Amino acid sequence: MKTAIWLYLFLFLAVFDLHAQYPILTPFAISLGAAPTFIGWMMGIYSLTHLPGNLIAGTQIDKHGSRRYIVFSLLGAGIILLIQAQIHTPWQLLALRSISGFVLAFLSPACLALLAQLSSDPVKQGKYMSGHGVVHTLASVVSPAAGALIVGALGFSATFASLGYLLILSGVIAWLSMPKGLAEVQHEKVTEPPTHSSSAGEKRKFLPVSWRYFALPLVIACAQGILFFELPLRGGGHSSIMSTGLLFSIISIGALFTLSMLFLNRYSPKLRLVVGVLLMSLCFFTLAAMPQIPLSSALFVLGMSKGIVFPAMATLFIRLSGGEKLGRIFSLQSIATSIGSFIGPITAGQLRVGLSPYFIAFVLLMIGMMLLPYFTTRREAPLSDPKSILG
């Protein structure tokens, strides 16, 4: 439990730092002379360079543990932000964002793998994942507005520098306080009473997961990338940084609302995914086709759908993997997310004149929901709760 508390603290600081940039990156790029199409590529290249990092992270996290990769991501991202505070051209920003994408590719799979390894009990694993979602959401509630306020008071350079120092401090604390490898985590697991009866020497095998499950994080990330690209550019890019930050905070407040509904964890993660993605797709349809509905209301409901989807997705991947090779599983999920985050803003930047990017997000989410396997295969059946709905 002590490891989980430390990890939640580092996650809060890292998420606060990174989400504080959402409302200010686009205005900063515009101030450097970047066009909307270039901004789409700038946001997309960050996700594209996630891919090699995700590929490396998968096997290395399983082999060496999460600590070194969490520390590497935090320190590296902090140093890049310090450099970013000194740049003067869009191309320099593009280069730094591409490096940042590689550095931060290790953070999410390392954190999720470490959390999942803190217990072998599926109920506790679900609670750890919900805790991850709550911490992530709490940080993302305050960080966009905070980032906008800091920019208003200090300017872009000082804001990036302060965020960089915060990440570096988080990395140093993580190095000093987190377990050095999996041995400490396994020791914590040994102290827990066994929760599942099994024959002596029986060990669950790692089960390959159907590619159709990874289509869902891909389309969700694509839709999120479209949203993060479009919100700062509403009104022709002349909306204030503060109002954009508040809109991002509204999304996070909606996510916190559903994350606080702990009774949702009693339902099948696959059922929660279907409901959450359907709600998310309807929100994007509303943004595209019903401008009379207040933007803040649509974004709040969109945030509610995120609070349902992300803990359910993490729990589902843990079940499908049988609790083995979690670094590899979450790395594959991060790869799918990176591809989607690359495609989303670039698509929005290219097609936003003739077609609403929000409608593209709606169509992609519906396709992803249809691709999700709704009937449990024979290979996956032992990992599913027989009392659950939809597997």
C-alpha positions in Angstrom: 0.0 0.0 0.0 2.9 2.4 0.7 4.1 1.9 -2.8 0.7 2.7 -4.2 0.6 6.0 -2.2 4.0 7.1 -3.4 3.0 6.1 -7.0 -0.2 8.1 -6.7 1.8 11.1 -5.6 4.1 10.9 -8.5 1.2 10.4 -10.9 -0.5 13.5 -9.5 2.6 15.7 -10.0 3.3 14.3 -13.5 -0.3 14.6 -14.7 -0.6 18.1 -13.2 2.5 19.1 -15.0 1.6 17.6 -18.4 -2.1 18.6 -18.4 -1.2 22.2 -17.5 0.3 22.4 -21.0 -2.9 21.5 -22.9 -4.5 25.0 -23.0 -1.2 26.8 -23.6 0.7 24.7 -26.3 -1.5 25.8 -29.2 -1.4 29.5 -28.3 2.4 29.2 -27.7 2.8 27.6 -31.2 0.7 30.3 -32.7 2.9 32.9 -31.0 5.9 31.3 -32.7 4.2 31.7 -36.1 2.8 28.1 -36.5 -0.2 27.5 -38.8 -3.1 25.2 -37.7 -1.9 22.5 -40.0 1.6 22.7 -38.5 0.0 22.5 -35.0 -1.8 19.3 -36.0 1.5 17.8 -37.0 3.2 19.1 -33.8 0.6 17.4 -31.6 0.7 14.2 -33.8 4.5 13.8 -33.8 4.4 13.7 -30.0 2.3 10.5 -30.3 4.2 9.1 -33.2 7.5 9.1 -31.3 5.7 7.3 -28.5 5.8 4.1 -30.6 9.5 3.2 -30.3 9.4 4.0 -26.6 6.3 1.8 -26.2 8.0 -1.1 -28.0 11.0 -0.9 -25.8 9.0 -0.5 -22.6 6.9 -3.7 -23.1 9.7 -6.2 -22.5 12.0 -4.1 -20.4 9.4 -3.2 -17.8 8.6 -6.9 -17.3 12.3 -7.7 -17.1 13.7 -4.8 -14.9 10.6 -3.4 -13.1 9.0 0.0 -13.4 11.1 2.3 -11.2 13.9 3.2 -13.6 11.5 3.9 -16.4 9.3 6.1 -14.3 12.3 8.1 -13.1 13.7 8.3 -16.7 10.4 9.7 -18.0 10.0 12.3 -15.3 13.6 13.6 -15.4 13.7 13.5 -19.2 10.4 15.4 -19.7 11.5 18.0 -17.1 14.8 18.7 -18.9 12.9 19.0 -22.2 10.5 21.6 -20.7 13.5 23.6 -19.5 14.8 23.7 -23.0 11.4 24.4 -24.4 11.3 27.6 -22.3 14.1 29.0 -24.5 13.0 28.3 -28.0 11.9 30.8 -30.7 10.7 28.9 -33.8 7.9 26.4 -34.5 10.5 23.8 -35.8 12.3 23.8 -32.5 9.0 23.2 -30.8 8.3 20.3 -33.2 11.7 18.7 -32.5 11.3 19.0 -28.7 7.8 17.6 -28.8 9.0 14.6 -30.8 11.7 13.9 -28.2 9.2 14.4 -25.4 6.9 11.8 -26.9 9.7 9.2 -26.8 10.7 10.0 -23.2 7.2 9.9 -21.8 6.2 6.7 -23.6 7.6 4.7 -20.7 5.6 6.4 -18.0 2.1 5.1 -18.4 2.8 1.4 -19.0 5.4 1.4 -16.1 2.9 3.0 -13.7 0.0 0.7 -14.7 2.2 -2.4 -14.5 3.5 -1.5 -11.1 -0.1 -0.8 -9.8 -1.3 -4.1 -11.2 1.5 -6.0 -9.5 0.7 -4.7 -6.1 -1.9 -7.4 -5.6 -3.1 -10.6 -7.3 -6.7 -10.1 -6.1 -8.8 -8.9 -9.0 -11.0 -6.8 -6.6 -7.9 -5.0 -5.2 -6.5 -4.6 -8.7 -9.7 -2.9 -9.7 -9.5 -0.6 -6.7 -5.9 0.3 -7.6 -6.9 1.1 -11.2 -9.8 3.2 -9.9 -7.4 5.0 -7.6 -5.2 5.7 -10.6 -8.2 7.2 -12.4 -9.1 9.4 -9.4 -5.6 10.7 -9.0 -5.2 11.3 -12.7 -8.6 13.1 -12.8 -8.0 15.2 -9.8 -4.7 16.5 -11.3 -6.3 17.1 -14.6 -9.2 19.1 -13.0 -6.9 21.8 -11.6 -4.0 21.7 -14.0 -5.4 23.3 -17.2 -6.8 26.3 -15.4 -3.6 26.5 -13.3 -1.5 26.4 -16.4 -3.6 29.2 -18.0 -3.2 31.3 -14.8 0.5 30.8 -14.6 0.9 31.9 -18.3 -1.2 35.0 -17.6 1.0 35.9 -14.7 4.5 34.8 -15.8 4.4 34.2 -19.6 5.2 31.1 -21.6 8.9 30.7 -20.9 8.5 31.0 -17.1 5.6 28.6 -17.2 7.5 25.9 -19.1 10.5 26.3 -16.8 8.4 26.0 -13.6 6.7 22.9 -15.0 10.1 21.4 -15.9 11.5 21.9 -12.5 8.4 20.2 -11.0 8.9 17.2 -13.2 12.6 17.0 -12.3 11.8 17.2 -8.6 9.2 14.4 -9.0 11.8 12.2 -10.7 14.4 12.7 -8.0 11.8 11.8 -5.3 10.7 8.8 -7.3 14.4 7.6 -7.5 14.8 7.9 -3.7 11.6 6.4 -2.6 10.2 3.8 -5.0 11.1 0.1 -5.0 14.3 -0.7 -7.0 12.6 -3.6 -8.9 9.9 -6.2 -8.8 11.4 -7.9 -5.7 9.9 -5.4 -3.3 6.5 -5.7 -5.1 6.6 -9.4 -5.0 7.4 -9.3 -1.2 4.2 -7.2 -0.7 2.2 -9.7 -2.7 3.4 -12.6 -0.6 2.1 -11.0 2.6 -1.4 -11.0 1.2 -3.7 -14.0 1.8 -4.4 -16.1 -1.3 -7.8 -15.2 -2.7 -8.2 -18.0 -5.3 -8.0 -21.7 -4.8 -5.6 -23.5 -7.0 -3.7 -26.8 -7.2 -0.1 -26.9 -6.1 2.3 -25.6 -8.6 -0.5 -24.4 -10.9 0.4 -21.1 -12.6 -1.7 -19.0 -15.0 -0.3 -18.8 -18.4 0.0 -15.5 -20.3 -2.9 -15.4 -22.8 -2.5 -13.5 -26.1 -5.1 -10.8 -26.4 -7.1 -10.2 -29.6 -6.1 -7.2 -31.6 -9.8 -6.2 -31.6 -9.5 -5.1 -28.0 -6.6 -2.7 -28.9 -8.8 -1.0 -31.6 -10.7 0.6 -28.8 -7.9 2.6 -27.1 -6.8 3.6 -30.6 -10.1 5.2 -31.6 -10.6 6.7 -28.1 -7.1 8.4 -28.3 -7.9 9.5 -31.9 -11.1 11.2 -30.6 -9.3 12.8 -27.7 -6.6 14.1 -30.0 -9.3 15.7 -32.1 -10.8 17.3 -29.0 -7.5 18.6 -27.7 -6.7 20.1 -31.2 -10.1 21.7 -31.7 -10.9 23.3 -28.3 -8.0 25.8 -28.3 -8.8 26.7 -31.9 -12.5 27.5 -31.5 -13.4 31.0 -32.6 -10.6 30.9 -35.1 -8.0 30.4 -32.4 -8.8 33.7 -30.7 -10.4 32.2 -27.6 -8.6 33.1 -24.3 -6.2 30.6 -22.7 -8.1 30.9 -19.5 -11.4 29.9 -21.0 -9.8 26.9 -22.8 -8.2 25.8 -19.5 -11.6 26.0 -17.8 -13.1 23.8 -20.5 -10.5 21.2 -20.1 -11.1 21.3 -16.3 -14.8 20.7 -16.9 -14.0 17.5 -18.7 -12.0 16.3 -15.8 -14.7 17.3 -13.3 -17.1 15.1 -15.3 -14.6 12.2 -15.1 -14.2 12.7 -11.4 -18.0 12.5 -11.0 -18.2 9.0 -12.5 -15.0 7.8 -10.9 -16.5 8.5 -7.5 -19.3 6.1 -8.2 -17.5 3.1 -6.8 -20.4 0.8 -7.3 -19.6 0.8 -11.1 -16.7 -1.5 -10.3 -19.2 -4.3 -9.6 -20.1 -4.5 -13.3 -18.2 -6.3 -16.0 -15.4 -4.1 -17.4 -16.6 -4.9 -20.9 -20.1 -3.7 -20.2 -18.7 -0.5 -18.7 -16.6 0.0 -21.8 -19.5 -0.3 -24.1 -21.6 2.1 -22.1 -18.8 4.6 -21.7 -17.8 4.6 -25.4 -21.4 4.9 -26.5 -21.8 7.9 -24.3 -18.6 9.4 -25.5 -19.6 9.0 -29.2 -22.9 10.6 -28.5 -21.1 13.6 -27.0 -19.0 14.0 -30.1 -22.1 13.8 -32.3 -23.6 16.6 -30.1 -20.6 18.8 -30.5 -20.7 18.3 -34.3 -24.5 18.5 -35.0 -26.1 20.4 -32.1 -24.4 23.7 -31.5 -27.4 25.0 -29.5 -26.4 22.7 -26.6 -24.0 24.5 -24.3 -20.4 23.4 -24.8 -19.7 23.1 -21.1 -22.6 20.6 -20.7 -21.4 18.4 -23.6 -17.9 18.4 -22.3 -19.0 17.5 -18.7 -20.9 14.4 -20.0 -17.8 13.6 -22.2 -15.7 13.7 -19.1 -18.2 11.3 -17.4 -17.7 8.8 -20.2 -13.9 9.0 -19.7 -14.4 8.2 -16.0 -16.2 5.1 -17.0 -14.0 4.0 -19.8 -10.4 4.2 -18.6 -10.6 2.2 -15.3 -12.7 -0.4 -17.2 -10.2 -0.7 -20.0 -7.3 -1.2 -17.6 -9.2 -3.9 -15.6 -10.2 -5.7 -18.8 -6.6 -5.9 -20.0 -5.5 -7.3 -16.6 -8.2 -10.0 -16.8 -7.4 -10.9 -20.4 -3.7 -11.2 -19.7 -4.2 -13.5 -16.7 -2.0 -11.1 -14.6 1.1 -12.1 -16.6 3.4 -9.9 -18.8 1.6 -6.8 -17.7 4.3 -4.5 -19.0 3.8 -6.0 -22.4 0.1 -5.7 -22.3 0.0 -2.0 -21.2 2.8 -1.3 -23.7 0.6 -2.6 -26.5 -2.3 -0.5 -25.2 0.0 2.6 -25.2 1.1 1.8 -28.7 -2.6 1.8 -29.8 -3.1 5.0 -27.9 -0.1 6.6 -29.5 -1.2 5.7 -33.0 -4.7 7.2 -32.3 -3.2 10.3 -30.8 -1.1 10.8 -33.9 -3.9 10.3 -36.3 -6.5 12.4 -34.5 -5.0 16.0 -34.6 -3.4 15.5 -38.0 -6.8 14.4 -39.4 -8.5 17.4 -37.7 -5.9 19.8 -39.1 -6.3 18.6 -42.6 -10.1 18.2 -42.8 -11.5 20.8 -40.3 -12.5 23.3 -43.1 -14.9 21.0 -45.0 -16.0 18.5 -42.3 -16.4 18.8 -38.5 -13.6 16.8 -36.8 -16.1 16.0 -34.0 -18.2 14.0 -36.5 -15.1 12.1 -37.5 -14.5 11.3 -33.8 -18.1 10.1 -33.5 -17.7 7.7 -36.5 -14.4 6.3 -35.3 -15.8 5.6 -31.8 -18.8 3.8 -33.2 -16.5 1.6 -35.4 -14.3 0.8 -32.4 -17.3 -0.2 -30.3 -18.5 -2.5 -33.1 -15.0 -4.2 -33.3 -15.0 -5.0 -29.6 -15.4 -8.8 -29.1 -18.8 -9.2 -27.4 -18.7 -12.9 -26.8 -16.0 -14.4 -24.7 -13.7 -16.9 -26.5 -12.9 -20.3 -25.0 -9.3 -19.1 -24.4 -10.6 -16.0 -22.4 -13.4 -17.8 -20.6 -11.4 -18.8 -17.4 -10.4 -15.2 -16.8 -13.9 -13.8 -16.8 -16.3 -13.6 -13.9 -19.1 -16.1 -14.7 -21.6 -13.7 -13.1 -20.5 -10.7 -15.1 -22.4 -9.3 -18.1 -20.8 -9.4 -21.6 -17.8 -11.4 -20.4 
